[in-house]
Amino acid sequence: MSGDDIGTAVPTSPAGVRVERVVTSGVFELDGGSWEVENNVWLLGDDDAVLVVDAAHDARAVLDAIGSRHVVGIVCTHGHNDHVNAVSDLVAETGATTWLHPDDRVLWDMSQDEAPGGDLADGQVFTVGDVEARVLHTPGHAPGACCLHVPALGVLFSGDTLFRGGPGATGRSHSDFPTIVASIRERLLTLPPETLVLTGHGDPTTVGDEAPHLQEWLDRGH
């Protein structure tokens, strides 16, 4: 899908860098349970190159959206299987490097046989065309969870850290509610209120729409 299909128009940079979405379906597995889920795979790119944000379920669908473009990298917002289970096929087809924060290797190793190609670090920058995407380490949903902020487009790829309606889930192993709230408060709600939050599942939101509800999340505990 193009930015216009996301539900809110996403700007295109002067050089043509834009956001596209591929929705894939599969199974999330953790702590002995399994759940059918739909994931958003985000592509940040122009006509020549693209950065993939998360590699979920269906490598062929993602490859079809990539087309003949060069893959700058595959950024995994965290290591849960439903965000990384298409990694090996994407790497095999594109030769791109997969990036994961090292604190999430405990989750990655539950479903992947090969190590990621590179370690994500807070403040790291990926460049696509004329825009930069900066890594924000936002632990809580997972210890190595990260978001990508693209100031030039007013976009945040939030993974499973922030959704429409509140924080990502923290009821399973390797997650923590106070930690995710601190990450959101200190790293995400400080972004411009008009920042469009493109989530790992479901529909987008904005920083301004979520910020007023912080105390509600604290009161309910999730």
Secondary structure as GFF3:
##gff-version 3
##sequence-region A 1 222
A	DSSP	three_ten_helix	3	5	.	.	.	ID=ss1
A	DSSP	beta_strand	18	30	.	.	.	ID=ss2
A	DSSP	beta_strand	33	45	.	.	.	ID=ss3
A	DSSP	beta_strand	49	53	.	.	.	ID=ss4
A	DSSP	alpha_helix	59	66	.	.	.	ID=ss5
A	DSSP	beta_strand	70	75	.	.	.	ID=ss6
A	DSSP	alpha_helix	81	84	.	.	.	ID=ss7
A	DSSP	alpha_helix	87	94	.	.	.	ID=ss8
A	DSSP	beta_strand	98	100	.	.	.	ID=ss9
A	DSSP	three_ten_helix	102	104	.	.	.	ID=ss10
A	DSSP	alpha_helix	105	108	.	.	.	ID=ss11
A	DSSP	beta_strand	118	119	.	.	.	ID=ss12
A	DSSP	beta_strand	125	128	.	.	.	ID=ss13
A	DSSP	beta_strand	131	137	.	.	.	ID=ss14
A	DSSP	beta_strand	146	150	.	.	.	ID=ss15
A	DSSP	three_ten_helix	151	153	.	.	.	ID=ss16
A	DSSP	beta_strand	155	159	.	.	.	ID=ss17
A	DSSP	beta_strand	162	163	.	.	.	ID=ss18
A	DSSP	beta_strand	166	167	.	.	.	ID=ss19
A	DSSP	alpha_helix	177	183	.	.	.	ID=ss20
A	DSSP	pi_helix	184	188	.	.	.	ID=ss21
A	DSSP	beta_strand	196	199	.	.	.	ID=ss22
A	DSSP	beta_strand	205	206	.	.	.	ID=ss23
A	DSSP	alpha_helix	207	210	.	.	.	ID=ss24
A	DSSP	three_ten_helix	211	213	.	.	.	ID=ss25
A	DSSP	alpha_helix	214	220	.	.	.	ID=ss26
###
